[in-house]
Amino acid sequence: MEWIKYDYRFRGRFRDTDAYGMVHHSNYFCYFEEARYEFSDRVLRLYENQIMEKLKFPVISAECIYKNALYYDLEEYLVRLKFRILEAARVEFVYEIRGEGTKKIYAKGRTVHAIINEENRLCLTLPQCLRRLTEGMGDHV
């Protein structure tokens, strides 16, 4: 499946910093999650609202490569999110945190998610709603 792309903007918060004044490494995953939730709410649910609300997407793999430190500096940052459906009924998100309007990359990450249906069972095949969702969707939303 082709990638579906989404941009999420955020500012580093004072509460996210550690004793050195840098954003603590664990908070990068929070920014990834915020981007993923906004993407899910604004994009995925628009297409299959009632069905998508019944599905769950637990994280089964997460990784982050730190390139540069983020600071609490009131600057706006961008999470470039890419989404795609993988074989064996899994979904993948790839993230890149960068400065707004710059090419400087602060972190790159990836999460893979299983799909749980409304009966709380692991999906072994891709639910039809996800198959329909990706048909005709543009590359960048």
MARSE-42049 format. One record per residue (C-alpha): residue number from 1; residue in three letters; chain; x, y, z. Coordinates in nm, 4 decimals. Last residue first. Example, Ala and Ser with C-alpha at 12.3 -4.5 7.8 and 13.67 -1.06 7.14 Angstrom:
(2; "SER"; "A"; (1.3670; -0.1060; 0.7140))
(1; "ALA"; "A"; (1.2300; -0.4500; 0.7800))
END
This chain:
(141; "VAL"; "A"; (-0.3949; 1.4753; 0.3585))
(140; "HIS"; "A"; (-0.1017; 1.3660; 0.1418))
(139; "ASP"; "A"; (-0.1009; 1.0679; -0.0925))
(138; "GLY"; "A"; (-0.4723; 1.0879; -0.1645))
(137; "MET"; "A"; (-0.7199; 0.8248; -0.0562))
(136; "GLY"; "A"; (-0.8837; 0.6431; -0.3461))
(135; "GLU"; "A"; (-0.8784; 0.3023; -0.1820))
(134; "THR"; "A"; (-0.7154; 0.3326; 0.1596))
(133; "LEU"; "A"; (-1.0366; 0.3332; 0.3576))
(132; "ARG"; "A"; (-1.1919; 0.0457; 0.1644))
(131; "ARG"; "A"; (-0.9176; -0.1941; 0.2794))
(130; "LEU"; "A"; (-0.9388; -0.0544; 0.6291))
(129; "CYS"; "A"; (-1.3158; -0.1082; 0.6385))
(128; "GLN"; "A"; (-1.2736; -0.4626; 0.5029))
(127; "PRO"; "A"; (-1.0718; -0.5686; 0.8051))
(126; "LEU"; "A"; (-0.7230; -0.6970; 0.7100))
(125; "THR"; "A"; (-0.6746; -1.0628; 0.7882))
(124; "LEU"; "A"; (-0.5496; -1.2199; 1.1089))
(123; "CYS"; "A"; (-0.7347; -0.9720; 1.3265))
(122; "LEU"; "A"; (-0.6590; -1.0190; 1.6974))
(121; "ARG"; "A"; (-0.9760; -1.0592; 1.8955))
(120; "ASN"; "A"; (-1.1349; -0.8028; 2.1267))
(119; "GLU"; "A"; (-1.4825; -0.8771; 1.9852))
(118; "GLU"; "A"; (-1.4831; -0.5310; 1.8191))
(117; "ASN"; "A"; (-1.1647; -0.6179; 1.6268))
(116; "ILE"; "A"; (-0.7997; -0.5850; 1.7339))
(115; "ILE"; "A"; (-0.5437; -0.4708; 1.4750))
(114; "ALA"; "A"; (-0.1713; -0.4961; 1.5466))
(113; "HIS"; "A"; (0.0393; -0.1835; 1.5413))
(112; "VAL"; "A"; (0.3892; -0.0981; 1.4186))
(111; "THR"; "A"; (0.5622; 0.2178; 1.5379))
(110; "ARG"; "A"; (0.8473; 0.4081; 1.3758))
(109; "GLY"; "A"; (1.0709; 0.6969; 1.4700))
(108; "LYS"; "A"; (1.3035; 0.9660; 1.3442))
(107; "ALA"; "A"; (1.4305; 1.2473; 1.5614))
(106; "TYR"; "A"; (1.5524; 1.6070; 1.5576))
(105; "ILE"; "A"; (1.5850; 1.6658; 1.1829))
(104; "LYS"; "A"; (1.6995; 2.0078; 1.0640))
(103; "LYS"; "A"; (1.5553; 2.0820; 0.7194))
(102; "THR"; "A"; (1.3894; 2.4013; 0.8308))
(101; "GLY"; "A"; (1.0437; 2.5590; 0.7953))
(100; "GLU"; "A"; (0.9144; 2.4201; 1.1224))
(99; "GLY"; "A"; (1.1989; 2.2284; 1.2823))
(98; "ARG"; "A"; (1.1907; 1.8552; 1.2310))
(97; "ILE"; "A"; (1.0439; 1.5458; 1.3928))
(96; "GLU"; "A"; (1.0166; 1.2504; 1.1540))
(95; "TYR"; "A"; (0.7656; 0.9738; 1.2073))
(94; "VAL"; "A"; (0.6830; 0.6406; 1.0435))
(93; "PHE"; "A"; (0.3510; 0.4721; 1.1224))
(92; "GLU"; "A"; (0.2792; 0.1106; 1.0347))
(91; "VAL"; "A"; (-0.0405; -0.0930; 1.0311))
(90; "ARG"; "A"; (-0.0827; -0.4676; 1.0769))
(89; "ALA"; "A"; (-0.3253; -0.7181; 0.9266))
(88; "ALA"; "A"; (-0.0763; -0.9773; 0.7979))
(87; "GLU"; "A"; (0.0684; -0.7506; 0.5285))
(86; "LEU"; "A"; (0.1222; -0.3870; 0.6124))
(85; "ILE"; "A"; (-0.1131; -0.0908; 0.5961))
(84; "ARG"; "A"; (0.0479; 0.2470; 0.5600))
(83; "PHE"; "A"; (0.0918; 0.5715; 0.7473))
(82; "LYS"; "A"; (0.3496; 0.8500; 0.7194))
(81; "LEU"; "A"; (0.3838; 1.1222; 0.9807))
(80; "ARG"; "A"; (0.5930; 1.4367; 0.9512))
(79; "VAL"; "A"; (0.6018; 1.5698; 1.3057))
(78; "LEU"; "A"; (0.6654; 1.9432; 1.2927))
(77; "TYR"; "A"; (0.8135; 2.1811; 1.5433))
(76; "GLU"; "A"; (0.7113; 2.5301; 1.6509))
(75; "GLU"; "A"; (0.9604; 2.7249; 1.8576))
(74; "LEU"; "A"; (0.8609; 2.8284; 2.2095))
(73; "ASP"; "A"; (1.2120; 2.7392; 2.3327))
(72; "TYR"; "A"; (1.1690; 2.4306; 2.5497))
(71; "TYR"; "A"; (1.4463; 2.2334; 2.3890))
(70; "LEU"; "A"; (1.4707; 1.9494; 2.1379))
(69; "ALA"; "A"; (1.8019; 1.7643; 2.1156))
(68; "ASN"; "A"; (1.9348; 1.6516; 1.7792))
(67; "LYS"; "A"; (1.9418; 1.3155; 1.5957))
(66; "TYR"; "A"; (1.7555; 1.0749; 1.8248))
(65; "ILE"; "A"; (1.6538; 0.7461; 1.6634))
(64; "CYS"; "A"; (1.3209; 0.6187; 1.7903))
(63; "GLU"; "A"; (1.1633; 0.2737; 1.7949))
(62; "ALA"; "A"; (0.8300; 0.1138; 1.8731))
(61; "SER"; "A"; (0.6899; -0.2363; 1.8092))
(60; "ILE"; "A"; (0.3620; -0.4076; 1.9005))
(59; "VAL"; "A"; (0.1550; -0.0929; 1.9576))
(58; "PRO"; "A"; (-0.2121; -0.1713; 2.0089))
(57; "PHE"; "A"; (-0.4504; -0.0633; 1.7284))
(56; "LYS"; "A"; (-0.8104; -0.1022; 1.8393))
(55; "LEU"; "A"; (-1.1126; -0.1280; 1.6098))
(54; "LYS"; "A"; (-1.4668; -0.0337; 1.7108))
(53; "GLU"; "A"; (-1.4177; 0.3389; 1.6438))
(52; "MET"; "A"; (-1.3025; 0.2546; 1.2912))
(51; "ILE"; "A"; (-1.6396; 0.0952; 1.2096))
(50; "GLN"; "A"; (-1.8494; 0.3939; 1.3115))
(49; "ASN"; "A"; (-1.6293; 0.6582; 1.1468))
(48; "GLU"; "A"; (-1.5186; 0.4914; 0.8255))
(47; "TYR"; "A"; (-1.3909; 0.7770; 0.6124))
(46; "LEU"; "A"; (-1.3708; 1.0733; 0.8456))
(45; "ARG"; "A"; (-1.2415; 0.8421; 1.1163))
(44; "LEU"; "A"; (-0.9132; 0.7868; 0.9340))
(43; "VAL"; "A"; (-0.8312; 1.1498; 0.8635))
(42; "ARG"; "A"; (-0.8975; 1.3938; 1.1465))
(41; "ASP"; "A"; (-0.9177; 1.1544; 1.4412))
(40; "SER"; "A"; (-0.6567; 0.9049; 1.3259))
(39; "PHE"; "A"; (-0.4158; 1.1789; 1.2165))
(38; "GLU"; "A"; (-0.4687; 1.3626; 1.5473))
(37; "TYR"; "A"; (-0.4093; 1.0401; 1.7373))
(36; "ARG"; "A"; (-0.0936; 0.9555; 1.5406))
(35; "ALA"; "A"; (0.0505; 1.3052; 1.5804))
(34; "GLU"; "A"; (-0.0127; 1.2983; 1.9556))
(33; "GLU"; "A"; (0.1452; 0.9510; 1.9725))
(32; "PHE"; "A"; (0.4598; 1.0631; 1.7928))
(31; "TYR"; "A"; (0.4821; 1.3644; 2.0239))
(30; "CYS"; "A"; (0.4442; 1.1331; 2.3243))
(29; "PHE"; "A"; (0.7156; 0.9045; 2.1820))
(28; "TYR"; "A"; (0.9466; 1.2056; 2.1711))
(27; "ASN"; "A"; (0.8567; 1.2565; 2.5365))
(26; "SER"; "A"; (1.0640; 0.9576; 2.6480))
(25; "HIS"; "A"; (1.3867; 1.1308; 2.5402))
(24; "HIS"; "A"; (1.3381; 1.4188; 2.7827))
(23; "VAL"; "A"; (1.3076; 1.7564; 2.6091))
(22; "MET"; "A"; (1.6241; 1.9435; 2.7003))
(21; "GLY"; "A"; (1.6628; 2.1877; 2.9889))
(20; "TYR"; "A"; (1.9372; 1.9775; 3.1523))
(19; "ALA"; "A"; (1.7139; 1.8766; 3.4456))
(18; "ASP"; "A"; (1.4626; 1.7270; 3.2030))
(17; "THR"; "A"; (1.2106; 1.8965; 2.9771))
(16; "ASP"; "A"; (0.8583; 1.7861; 2.8844))
(15; "ARG"; "A"; (0.6921; 2.0027; 3.1535))
(14; "PHE"; "A"; (0.8316; 2.3117; 2.9814))
(13; "ARG"; "A"; (0.6455; 2.2195; 2.6636))
(12; "GLY"; "A"; (0.7971; 2.1752; 2.3200))
(11; "ARG"; "A"; (0.5641; 2.3207; 2.0600))
(10; "PHE"; "A"; (0.3541; 2.1171; 1.8194))
(9; "ARG"; "A"; (0.2622; 2.0786; 1.4525))
(8; "TYR"; "A"; (0.1311; 1.7594; 1.2920))
(7; "ASP"; "A"; (0.1822; 1.6861; 0.9226))
(6; "TYR"; "A"; (0.0132; 1.3899; 0.7496))
(5; "LYS"; "A"; (0.1169; 1.1437; 0.4807))
(4; "ILE"; "A"; (-0.0585; 0.8343; 0.3432))
(3; "TRP"; "A"; (0.1981; 0.5851; 0.2158))
(2; "GLU"; "A"; (0.1072; 0.3548; -0.0693))
(1; "MET"; "A"; (0.0000; 0.0000; 0.0000))
END
